[in-house]
Amino acid sequence: MAASLLLLLILLIAWLAITAPLSKSLQPIAPPQITLLTSDGQPIARNGAVVDEPVKIDALPDHVVDAFLAIEDRRFYSHWGVDPRGLARAMWSNATGNGMKQGGSTITQQLAKLTFLTPERSLTRKAREMLIAFWLESWLTKNEILERYLSNVYFGDNVYGLRAASLHYYYRTPENLKPQQAIMLAGLVQAPSRLAPTRNPALAKKRAELVKSAMVAAGYLEQSEADDLPDAILDVRNRNTVPTGTYFADWAMPRARDLTDMSYEKLTLTTTLDARLQDMARKAVSRARLGNAQVALVAMRPDGEVVAMIGGRNYKESAFNRVTQAKRQPGSTFKLFVWLAALRSGLKPDDIVDDSPITKGGYLPKNAGEKYQGDITLKQAFAKSSNVAAVRLFGQVGDQAVIREARNLGIKSKLAEDDPSLALGTSTMTLLELTAAYAGVASNSWPVEPYAFKKEDEGLVAWLFDWPGRYGDSTHARMEEMLRAAVNSGTGKSAQLAIPNYGKTGTSQNNRDAVFVGYAGDLVVGVWVGNDDNSPLKGINGGTVPARIWKDFMRQAIAGAARSKPMKPQTKRDPDGPVQPLDLPDIKDLKNVPIDLGDSEIRINGSEGVTISTELGGIPVDLSFDGERVAIEQRREEGSSASDR
């Protein structure tokens, strides 16, 4: 019988050694606080618990240790992890209802629960708690157990550990705590969220009185000393004024955790987010005519350095990140991979593809507006985003060739095999991975992995073993030629810049998703517009709102991307011409002047825009709008010579 019990004990100890490693009690029980900064040092998010270095019992004043022992475990130094007398006393106190509720668990049991167990309430968990407590007592000294407990216990206000709590509530180290301050802190551990003095000072003070009574009962304080102690005055100086979340921070924070070890150290990490570009992205999105639709924008450098991210219209209303979490159809932006596969098979931009209706087979796609041009070049088909040409190319090169190009460029989402609709972007993916794929084309180095923290330079060995993929110069140049055509003469005209830019529009089935992805200068940007419930958009496709948002952002973000205003030709003054009124008010002075449209004339000038002839404040003027800007000029009266018009 004794041998069986000994064997059982050995098995239990072995089980504990595997399932509850002792080193775990050295780690903080909550992830330490991390503060994220923009690339120029502006705090953008703070997440995690406030923790600090562990305490040493020998360095603490007696009244600090005594306060915790009196209220939590008076017989701590005399029991073996479980105290039957303390348990009985707690049961009696709770039964008689003397106002001082007790749990009966020793400090060792509390450490076992904090470190190794879940907060569930069950007899099984209680038995494991006691078993682990015995185990801790056999491996650690009493002071080591108390140190680990005080360094991890929760004190409210997202603060863990005595050092962090004393600094938070009283702006002093635990080695310098006054008796009344130690008493207040000792009282918090029973119900820290409810008793935190920053939230419930009256309850915290009442609990502190119970701690003083316990110290007197345990012989740590004389009654007269307890009566003379003043109230503890809070000195909270460090308030968390940084937002706890943004779309970018929510994406970056798990990556920040991966970069750190589980320690008590508070960390501040600089991210790749560019505050200037983020503000430009926010303004570009806010100016867009979205109706009730949602929007997402991500901007990165060609190597994947994410510099701006808008995951939705309003983070406070919805923290769901539509850049990183939403998997939506990319529409015709997926044609990038189809055309790359075609180029890699030997086809060229000037080769002919059939853009006539498909009438045979199980899949019969149609072009937008059911417009067809017959035989056209690959370049024209890409620029005009021909659906039937894409499906024919897909059938010619094969689904595996297309999927291979997508995988090469970093698309990890599931892609449908043996499905010709894949050519039109029916398989879902995130905007982040789609934009990163275009970044791979921009840099001609793939795959591109988006990142939120600066990368360390790879060593020669790592570089040799992690050789990036790249396209041959002719393939890359031809693909860029077609991406350029899509913007200059195709569906992406609304995204034209004053500098070379490359991109592709995408509109998914039934207008559920509208996308534009492209690059210019040193930025690769993806924009998505859609409804969270996947309902169709009204009057929005990839070449309208997303392309305009993209252009609006790029014109601000990249030097030279905005078209400069054309210089007016210098004309020789005609002394015989009509008299020009010199008191004509400036345009800025015409604000809020009522406009009488009763006798106005509206002229539609085709591609040149619209002109309205009317009067402002009694002055005849022409208001012209060409799709980008409004111009106001004084209108000369009829009868002027041809040279005057």
Phi and psi in degrees as a GROMACS rama.xvg file:
@    title "Ramachandran Plot"
@    xaxis  label "Phi"
@    yaxis  label "Psi"
@TYPE xy
-62.1868  -39.4224  ALA-2
-64.1819  -38.002  ALA-3
-65.5467  -42.5989  SER-4
-64.6872  -39.1811  LEU-5
-64.6607  -42.7912  LEU-6
-62.3185  -41.7354  LEU-7
-61.777  -41.9593  LEU-8
-63.2736  -41.2235  LEU-9
-63.6809  -42.423  ILE-10
-63.5017  -39.8652  LEU-11
-64.8285  -41.7928  LEU-12
-64.8092  -41.222  ILE-13
-62.6443  -42.0383  ALA-14
-61.633  -42.0942  TRP-15
-64.7598  -39.6651  LEU-16
-60.7051  -30.9538  ALA-17
-84.9234  -46.9649  ILE-18
-88.3002  -19.5179  THR-19
-136.793  71.7771  ALA-20
-59.7388  138.287  PRO-21
-61.3522  -32.2392  LEU-22
-62.3058  -20.7098  SER-23
-64.3728  -28.9556  LYS-24
-73.1433  -7.9745  SER-25
-88.9321  -12.1262  LEU-26
-94.9934  151.088  GLN-27
-64.5419  142.913  PRO-28
-79.6495  -12.7634  ILE-29
-127.066  144.749  ALA-30
-58.4359  133.312  PRO-31
-68.7883  161.981  PRO-32
-70.7551  135.003  GLN-33
-123.16  131.43  ILE-34
-107.857  129.356  THR-35
-101.443  138.051  LEU-36
-116.896  153.263  LEU-37
-70.6952  174.074  THR-38
-63.4499  -21.3328  SER-39
-103.426  13.6262  ASP-40
95.6728  10.8206  GLY-41
-87.3513  123.838  GLN-42
-64.2177  134.455  PRO-43
-122.747  -19.908  ILE-44
-163.001  150.205  ALA-45
-138.324  131.659  ARG-46
-146.808  145.688  ASN-47
106.051  171.885  GLY-48
-80.5348  153.859  ALA-49
-85.2262  111.152  VAL-50
-128.655  165.565  VAL-51
-150.23  -177.907  ASP-52
-60.1797  147.423  GLU-53
-61.0012  156.599  PRO-54
-95.3685  158.952  VAL-55
-115.472  127.079  LYS-56
-59.1135  -40.7354  ILE-57
-63.5108  -21.5259  ASP-58
-92.8821  -8.26861  ALA-59
-89.7196  144.268  LEU-60
-63.0289  153.239  PRO-61
-58.5936  -39.3524  ASP-62
-66.4072  -22.1825  HIS-63
-71.5178  -51.1124  VAL-64
-63.9887  -42.6056  VAL-65
-60.8289  -38.5916  ASP-66
-61.196  -43.9361  ALA-67
-71.088  -39.9871  PHE-68
-65.4474  -39.8786  LEU-69
-62.9  -41.172  ALA-70
-93.1282  -23.3888  ILE-71
-107.635  -35.8021  GLU-72
-168.271  83.439  ASP-73
-65.3021  -30.4161  ARG-74
-99.0302  25.0291  ARG-75
-52.8821  -44.4757  PHE-76
-81.4141  1.36546  TYR-77
-119.772  -12.8988  SER-78
-99.4571  173.589  HIS-79
-108.748  43.2719  TRP-80
101.944  -34.1389  GLY-81
-126.174  131.665  VAL-82
-114.861  100.208  ASP-83
-59.6967  -39.0909  PRO-84
-65.2296  -42.9008  ARG-85
-64.5322  -37.4311  GLY-86
-65.1789  -42.7283  LEU-87
-65.8688  -40.6952  ALA-88
-62.7095  -40.7433  ARG-89
-64.9561  -41.9449  ALA-90
-63.1636  -41.167  MET-91
-67.2633  -42.3377  TRP-92
-62.9611  -43.1754  SER-93
-69.1462  -34.0715  ASN-94
-71.3716  -39.3779  ALA-95
-81.1968  -16.8809  THR-96
64.0827  52.3995  GLY-97
-84.8273  8.92051  ASN-98
91.5425  -1.26931  GLY-99
-124.668  82.5253  MET-100
-65.4502  138.623  LYS-101
-132.313  147.258  GLN-102
-94.2641  -22.2767  GLY-103
86.063  -12.957  GLY-104
-77.735  139.174  SER-105
-77.1793  169.588  THR-106
-62.1096  -36.2977  ILE-107
-63.5351  -42.6564  THR-108
-64.4731  -39.1207  GLN-109
-63.6055  -40.1013  GLN-110
-63.5188  -41.2452  LEU-111
-59.64  -43.9612  ALA-112
-67.3204  -44.7089  LYS-113
-61.1815  -42.4861  LEU-114
-87.5986  -39.3439  THR-115
-115.572  -19.9919  PHE-116
-118.149  162.234  LEU-117
-83.8138  162.823  THR-118
-78.4809  9.87932  PRO-119
-60.2436  152.607  GLU-120
-110.238  108.389  ARG-121
-158.269  160.946  SER-122
-65.9321  -34.8856  LEU-123
-62.8602  -46.6152  THR-124
-64.1904  -38.6045  ARG-125
-64.4274  -38.6395  LYS-126
-65.8888  -42.5159  ALA-127
-64.2223  -39.3787  ARG-128
-58.4991  -45.6557  GLU-129
-65.4951  -41.1324  MET-130
-62.7048  -44.3457  LEU-131
-66.4469  -35.3831  ILE-132
-61.256  -44.8342  ALA-133
-59.6254  -41.9444  PHE-134
-63.858  -44.5313  TRP-135
-60.7244  -41.9539  LEU-136
-64.4612  -28.7415  GLU-137
-81.1397  -19.1156  SER-138
-107.336  -24.6683  TRP-139
-118.308  154.682  LEU-140
-77.4722  164.146  THR-141
-59.4733  -43.0001  LYS-142
-64.952  -37.1271  ASN-143
-65.1573  -40.7282  GLU-144
-62.7068  -46.1501  ILE-145
-65.5878  -39.2404  LEU-146
-61.7526  -44.5555  GLU-147
-68.8517  -34.9292  ARG-148
-65.4996  -52.2225  TYR-149
-64.2542  -26.7226  LEU-150
-82.0909  -10.1226  SER-151
-122.317  -19.5808  ASN-152
-64.7306  148.994  VAL-153
-86.0877  136.971  TYR-154
-119.358  13.1373  PHE-155
85.8555  170.8  GLY-156
54.9567  31.4193  ASP-157
64.1312  25.9557  ASN-158
-111.336  128.905  VAL-159
-121.853  133.694  TYR-160
92.7412  145.958  GLY-161
-62.9341  -39.5154  LEU-162
-63.963  -47.0837  ARG-163
-64.053  -37.892  ALA-164
-67.5708  -43.2067  ALA-165
-66.7278  -36.4191  SER-166
-70.3925  -36.241  LEU-167
-70.6923  -48.8856  HIS-168
-85.6971  -29.1101  TYR-169
-130.167  3.26059  TYR-170
50.9135  44.7234  TYR-171
-150.57  156.044  ARG-172
-72.8855  157.332  THR-173
-63.8395  -24.6767  PRO-174
-67.4856  -16.5479  GLU-175
-116.156  15.8425  ASN-176
-67.5144  139.275  LEU-177
-80.5426  158.424  LYS-178
-54.2896  -45.4981  PRO-179
-64.8813  -31.202  GLN-180
-72.1988  -42.1187  GLN-181
-62.681  -39.2662  ALA-182
-62.7894  -43.2644  ILE-183
-62.2403  -45.4816  MET-184
-65.1916  -40.0415  LEU-185
-62.1204  -31.1075  ALA-186
-75.0652  -17.7147  GLY-187
-76.6824  -27.3182  LEU-188
-67.8582  -17.8508  VAL-189
-66.2856  -45.2103  GLN-190
-148.901  73.0662  ALA-191
-60.4097  -39.4702  PRO-192
-66.7337  -37.6307  SER-193
-80.5098  -31.6526  ARG-194
-98.3848  -3.71237  LEU-195
-51.6618  124.435  ALA-196
-65.2819  -20.2378  PRO-197
-71.2025  -20.093  THR-198
-110.118  -42.6038  ARG-199
-131.051  73.821  ASN-200
-60.3137  -34.6992  PRO-201
-66.6382  -45.029  ALA-202
-65.632  -38.998  LEU-203
-63.5766  -40.1129  ALA-204
-66.7313  -40.5157  LYS-205
-62.5677  -41.5033  LYS-206
-66.1268  -38.6126  ARG-207
-61.4097  -34.8481  ALA-208
-63.7887  -37.1081  GLU-209
-66.1384  -37.5968  LEU-210
-64.6186  -41.6773  VAL-211
-61.5887  -41.7947  LYS-212
-63.3666  -39.1357  SER-213
-66.0243  -37.6312  ALA-214
-66.536  -37.5397  MET-215
-66.682  -44.9065  VAL-216
-63.4581  -33.1914  ALA-217
-83.9527  -6.24294  ALA-218
86.8463  10.7891  GLY-219
-82.3227  -22.7865  TYR-220
-136.518  144.954  LEU-221
-79.9347  151.685  GLU-222
-59.8311  -38.5432  GLN-223
-64.9368  -36.6073  SER-224
-66.7365  -41.0846  GLU-225
-63.9414  -40.4242  ALA-226
-66.1825  -29.8855  ASP-227
-84.392  -10.5833  ASP-228
-70.2801  130.041  LEU-229
-76.7899  169.827  PRO-230
-70.311  148.329  ASP-231
-77.7908  126.599  ALA-232
-96.1139  124.919  ILE-233
-67.8343  148.077  LEU-234
-141.313  72.7923  ASP-235
-93.5383  112.316  VAL-236
-108.817  -27.6494  ARG-237
-100.646  94.5821  ASN-238
-94.8337  143.393  ARG-239
-83.2361  97.282  ASN-240
-98.7292  2.04701  THR-241
-90.486  137.482  VAL-242
-58.0697  143.639  PRO-243
-84.5703  -5.4483  THR-244
-161.492  141.968  GLY-245
-142.167  166.888  THR-246
-58.2899  -46.8164  TYR-247
-64.3054  -44.5273  PHE-248
-63.4607  -38.86  ALA-249
-61.8333  -34.5806  ASP-250
-76.9229  -37.2608  TRP-251
-81.1421  -29.9865  ALA-252
-60.0874  -45.5083  MET-253
-59.989  -32.705  PRO-254
-70.7817  -32.071  ARG-255
-65.4499  -40.8438  ALA-256
-60.9289  -38.08  ARG-257
-66.2775  -25.1954  ASP-258
-82.3767  -10.1227  LEU-259
-115.907  157.873  THR-260
-90.5532  158.905  ASP-261
-76.3764  95.3958  MET-262
-136.589  177.98  SER-263
-86.1508  0.384044  TYR-264
-79.7388  130.262  GLU-265
-76.4914  138.465  LYS-266
-122.493  148.421  LEU-267
-125.297  120.292  THR-268
-120.191  137.706  LEU-269
-90.9158  127.454  THR-270
-96.7744  -179.509  THR-271
-88.7083  -5.4526  THR-272
-62.563  126.742  LEU-273
-96.228  113.254  ASP-274
-59.2801  -37.2949  ALA-275
-66.2891  -46.7536  ARG-276
-69.8276  -34.5549  LEU-277
-62.8128  -40.6972  GLN-278
-66.7572  -38.6061  ASP-279
-64.4114  -40.1634  MET-280
-63.7073  -43.409  ALA-281
-60.6429  -43.3173  ARG-282
-68.6228  -40.6591  LYS-283
-62.2539  -40.0765  ALA-284
-68.9158  -40.3074  VAL-285
-68.049  -25.8987  SER-286
-83.1802  -13.0383  ARG-287
-73.919  148.436  ALA-288
-89.613  91.8034  ARG-289
-99.0404  -14.1302  LEU-290
63.8435  -128.09  GLY-291
-99.6726  6.24096  ASN-292
-74.7011  159.907  ALA-293
-92.1007  167.392  GLN-294
-146.474  152.508  VAL-295
-145.245  144.877  ALA-296
-144.644  135.682  LEU-297
-135.764  134.92  VAL-298
-122.71  134.765  ALA-299
-143.362  159.897  MET-300
-75.6059  162.871  ARG-301
-59.4244  -19.4064  PRO-302
-91.1386  2.17865  ASP-303
103.236  2.08533  GLY-304
-70.9101  109.391  GLU-305
-78.8753  122.262  VAL-306
-113.472  -13.9371  VAL-307
-156.331  145.013  ALA-308
-153.24  123.064  MET-309
-119.529  112.151  ILE-310
-96.0646  2.02736  GLY-311
171.44  177.899  GLY-312
-71.9179  -33.2455  ARG-313
-153.712  112.939  ASN-314
-64.3008  -37.1051  TYR-315
-63.9574  -35.0685  LYS-316
-80.9079  -31.989  GLU-317
-154.474  115.611  SER-318
-86.3056  0.924749  ALA-319
-65.1873  123.031  PHE-320
-91.5721  109.343  ASN-321
-80.8228  -2.86944  ARG-322
-84.8241  -44.7965  VAL-323
-106.016  -22.3152  THR-324
-108.111  -33.8162  GLN-325
-77.5463  125.791  ALA-326
-103.677  111.23  LYS-327
-128.841  164.721  ARG-328
-71.8833  130.792  GLN-329
-80.4657  -8.51013  PRO-330
61.1805  -142.421  GLY-331
-72.928  -7.55197  SER-332
-63.0943  -22.1628  THR-333
-69.5282  -18.0851  PHE-334
-62.2776  -18.3154  LYS-335
-50.1779  -45.8686  LEU-336
-72.0703  -32.9134  PHE-337
-66.0183  -46.7439  VAL-338
-70.2464  -33.79  TRP-339
-62.6682  -42.7253  LEU-340
-62.2862  -37.581  ALA-341
-66.059  -43.5732  ALA-342
-63.6674  -40.4998  LEU-343
-70.6548  -18.5071  ARG-344
-84.6808  -5.2405  SER-345
113.114  -6.59642  GLY-346
-73.3687  158.362  LEU-347
-125.75  159.92  LYS-348
-55.9273  -29.1605  PRO-349
-91.3406  0.610631  ASP-350
-68.9093  153.92  ASP-351
-92.0202  140.878  ILE-352
-133.174  148.704  VAL-353
-82.011  120.002  ASP-354
-111.568  47.9093  ASP-355
-111.932  162.175  SER-356
-57.9128  143.06  PRO-357
-89.6498  121.754  ILE-358
-116.798  -5.98933  THR-359
-124.901  151.447  LYS-360
106.738  175.954  GLY-361
-84.6552  -14.3237  GLY-362
-123.263  117.812  TYR-363
-121.711  76.3568  LEU-364
-71.7006  161.644  PRO-365
-127.694  154.036  LYS-366
-76.9534  159.107  ASN-367
-59.5978  130.647  ALA-368
68.4837  8.27993  GLY-369
51.0912  44.8135  GLU-370
-103.726  131.494  LYS-371
-133.574  151.104  TYR-372
-124.405  6.2266  GLN-373
75.9409  -136.994  GLY-374
-76.8366  121.493  ASP-375
-136.766  168.189  ILE-376
-80.2918  161.612  THR-377
-58.2059  -37.9781  LEU-378
-62.8594  -45.9438  LYS-379
-65.2522  -40.7161  GLN-380
-63.4221  -38.4955  ALA-381
-69.4543  -43.8732  PHE-382
-62.8604  -41.9682  ALA-383
-86.831  -2.42586  LYS-384
57.8092  51.684  SER-385
-69.19  123.206  SER-386
-73.7321  -42.5818  ASN-387
-68.2627  -35.4321  VAL-388
-66.0628  -39.2932  ALA-389
-63.1172  -42.8125  ALA-390
-67.7554  -37.6491  VAL-391
-66.044  -41.7537  ARG-392
-63.7111  -40.9348  LEU-393
-58.3601  -44.5394  PHE-394
-67.2387  -30.474  GLY-395
-73.7794  -44.0943  GLN-396
-90.1118  -22.9125  VAL-397
94.4693  147.951  GLY-398
-64.6789  -33.8479  ASP-399
-67.116  -34.8606  GLN-400
-65.7855  -40.4471  ALA-401
-67.8523  -45.9431  VAL-402
-62.233  -37.8081  ILE-403
-60.5633  -42.1292  ARG-404
-64.2819  -39.9794  GLU-405
-64.2405  -44.1571  ALA-406
-65.4869  -40.7209  ARG-407
-56.1025  -39.4488  ASN-408
-87.7423  7.89168  LEU-409
99.611  7.33847  GLY-410
-72.6405  117.422  ILE-411
-105.189  -15.3401  LYS-412
-65.2529  159.493  SER-413
-65.6194  133.765  LYS-414
-119.788  130.092  LEU-415
-68.4963  133.049  ALA-416
-96.8623  154.008  GLU-417
54.0915  35.7873  ASP-418
-132.589  105.28  ASP-419
-63.0569  -19.7018  PRO-420
-68.4601  -15.2138  SER-421
-57.2991  -32.9045  LEU-422
-60.0817  -25.0907  ALA-423
-100.244  12.8121  LEU-424
77.3901  44.1819  GLY-425
-89.8753  -15.128  THR-426
-82.4912  136.095  SER-427
-84.345  154.623  THR-428
-162.142  170.055  MET-429
-86.3631  156.076  THR-430
-63.3316  -31.9264  LEU-431
-64.51  -46.5396  LEU-432
-72.222  -32.5825  GLU-433
-65.1811  -45.1806  LEU-434
-65.3581  -38.4844  THR-435
-63.7549  -33.4917  ALA-436
-64.0201  -42.7767  ALA-437
-65.9521  -31.7419  TYR-438
-63.934  -34.9533  ALA-439
-62.1426  -34.9025  GLY-440
-73.1889  -41.8478  VAL-441
-59.522  -41.3652  ALA-442
-92.0223  -11.4719  SER-443
49.0581  46.4012  ASN-444
-151.783  114.386  SER-445
-140.228  160.674  TRP-446
-77.9411  157.118  PRO-447
-99.2263  126.344  VAL-448
-105.885  111.782  GLU-449
-59.2954  139.579  PRO-450
-138.862  155.087  TYR-451
-111.644  -9.08221  ALA-452
-131.256  143.196  PHE-453
-53.7713  137.025  LYS-454
-87.5192  146.089  LYS-455
-79.4828  147.586  GLU-456
-62.4487  132.251  ASP-457
-73.1089  143.853  GLU-458
-72.7472  169.252  GLY-459
-61.0639  -40.8346  LEU-460
-65.025  -46.1285  VAL-461
-62.6461  -38.1343  ALA-462
-65.095  -39.987  TRP-463
-67.2395  -36.9137  LEU-464
-87.1473  -10.2775  PHE-465
-122.534  51.8875  ASP-466
-66.1378  123.728  TRP-467
-73.6344  153.553  PRO-468
-79.9933  155.089  GLY-469
-154.512  154.394  ARG-470
-88.9047  153.444  TYR-471
-60.8527  153.601  GLY-472
-56.3543  -39.8462  ASP-473
-69.7907  -41.9516  SER-474
-62.0133  -45.5729  THR-475
-64.2608  -44.5514  HIS-476
-63.6032  -39.3065  ALA-477
-68.8769  -38.0445  ARG-478
-66.137  -40.8107  MET-479
-66.2255  -34.2263  GLU-480
-59.0213  -41.3053  GLU-481
-76.7469  -35.745  MET-482
-63.7007  -35.0614  LEU-483
-68.1683  -41.1741  ARG-484
-64.0899  -34.7895  ALA-485
-61.671  -29.655  ALA-486
-88.2263  -41.373  VAL-487
-74.3892  -40.0823  ASN-488
-133.264  7.1568  SER-489
-116.246  -147.01  GLY-490
-73.4525  -10.4926  THR-491
-101.618  24.2426  GLY-492
-56.5747  -32.2995  LYS-493
-67.4427  -8.65715  SER-494
-102.741  8.27458  ALA-495
-60.8428  139.112  GLN-496
-120.891  174.332  LEU-497
-80.2799  -7.64803  ALA-498
-118.867  162.105  ILE-499
-58.0492  130.12  PRO-500
-141.319  155.232  ASN-501
-132.247  139.619  TYR-502
-176.365  178.987  GLY-503
-150.847  137.665  LYS-504
-86.7493  159.045  THR-505
-151.011  133.193  GLY-506
-135.473  121.707  THR-507
-81.9866  177.549  SER-508
-54.6892  134.454  GLN-509
58.7528  28.3905  ASN-510
55.9421  38.9092  ASN-511
-82.3205  -26.0322  ARG-512
-135.548  136.109  ASP-513
-123.782  125.822  ALA-514
-135.391  144.179  VAL-515
-137.755  127.648  PHE-516
-128.033  132.439  VAL-517
-165.78  178.584  GLY-518
-145.143  153.803  TYR-519
-160.18  148.988  ALA-520
57.3727  -126.885  GLY-521
-112.976  27.8314  ASP-522
-127.386  138.958  LEU-523
-118.552  126.143  VAL-524
-133.592  134.753  VAL-525
-118.386  137.499  GLY-526
-129.045  132.066  VAL-527
-126.386  141.199  TRP-528
-131.507  135.208  VAL-529
-177.154  178.122  GLY-530
-104.467  139.513  ASN-531
-61.8924  -29.4066  ASP-532
-86.3752  8.04201  ASP-533
67.2077  18.6531  ASN-534
-78.5771  155.342  SER-535
-63.4486  148.122  PRO-536
-84.0869  154.233  LEU-537
-109.155  114.064  LYS-538
71.6156  17.1954  GLY-539
-124.225  131.148  ILE-540
-137.891  178.911  ASN-541
-60.7072  -27.7544  GLY-542
-86.66  -0.42265  GLY-543
-106.936  -100.107  THR-544
-58.8538  -49.1517  VAL-545
-59.7633  -42.2352  PRO-546
-64.5381  -36.6237  ALA-547
-71.0148  -39.3862  ARG-548
-61.0238  -44.7659  ILE-549
-57.2511  -47.4031  TRP-550
-65.7693  -43.6058  LYS-551
-57.9713  -45.325  ASP-552
-65.9029  -47.2726  PHE-553
-64.1983  -36.6348  MET-554
-63.4319  -29.4068  ARG-555
-84.1199  -35.0117  GLN-556
-82.1563  -30.2959  ALA-557
-114.896  126.834  ILE-558
-61.087  130.863  ALA-559
86.2546  -3.77094  GLY-560
-76.1693  -26.9606  ALA-561
-83.8633  134.139  ALA-562
-69.2413  130.905  ARG-563
-75.8172  151.836  SER-564
-69.198  133.216  LYS-565
-64.0212  141.954  PRO-566
-73.1594  134.492  MET-567
-73.7379  133.969  LYS-568
-64.4932  140.186  PRO-569
-76.4038  120.747  GLN-570
-110.828  146.113  THR-571
-74.5269  131.856  LYS-572
-65.7873  138.657  ARG-573
-102.189  108.535  ASP-574
-64.5038  -18.7593  PRO-575
-95.3938  2.4801  ASP-576
-76.5869  177.51  GLY-577
-65.2819  153.937  PRO-578
-72.8843  130.641  VAL-579
-93.6278  125.987  GLN-580
-69.6029  117.729  PRO-581
-82.7594  -9.42193  LEU-582
-98.4774  17.9792  ASP-583
-62.7667  124.537  LEU-584
-66.2766  149.645  PRO-585
-64.4173  158.137  ASP-586
-57.5268  -38.9537  ILE-587
-64.8905  -21.0798  LYS-588
-87.2112  -3.22646  ASP-589
-95.4088  11.0411  LEU-590
-64.9842  140.747  LYS-591
66.2248  14.2453  ASN-592
-80.1047  126.702  VAL-593
-62.9396  138.306  PRO-594
-106.728  121.621  ILE-595
-93.7892  108.157  ASP-596
-93.101  9.39612  LEU-597
-60.5603  -42.5446  GLY-598
-106.958  20.0412  ASP-599
-75.0385  154.5  SER-600
-121.632  130.018  GLU-601
-110.532  125.145  ILE-602
-119.706  126.471  ARG-603
-97.652  116.039  ILE-604
-103.876  39.7856  ASN-605
61.1135  -128.223  GLY-606
-71.9234  -13.6531  SER-607
-78.6044  -17.3811  GLU-608
116.844  -153.645  GLY-609
-125.511  138.845  VAL-610
-123.895  131.069  THR-611
-114.74  120.684  ILE-612
-96.2366  119.948  SER-613
-153.273  -161.808  THR-614
-129.578  139.38  GLU-615
-119.363  113.572  LEU-616
59.7775  31.4299  GLY-617
86.6882  0.683946  GLY-618
-103.867  124.931  ILE-619
-70.4896  127.274  PRO-620
-139.725  161.269  VAL-621
-113.595  126.876  ASP-622
-104.671  117.393  LEU-623
-114.158  138.051  SER-624
-131.312  120.805  PHE-625
-106.204  14.3873  ASP-626
101.711  -19.0961  GLY-627
-124.614  -37.7626  GLU-628
-141.865  159.159  ARG-629
-106.544  133.171  VAL-630
-120.504  138.375  ALA-631
-122.88  122.978  ILE-632
-131.402  146.61  GLU-633
-67.5653  136.47  GLN-634
-92.1942  127.193  ARG-635
-76.9501  147.609  ARG-636
-74.3352  154.248  GLU-637
-61.1291  147.97  GLU-638
106.086  -9.46341  GLY-639
-73.6706  156.45  SER-640
-71.4284  164.881  SER-641
-61.32  -34.3382  ALA-642
-69.6487  -14.8845  SER-643
-91.5738  -11.1039  ASP-644
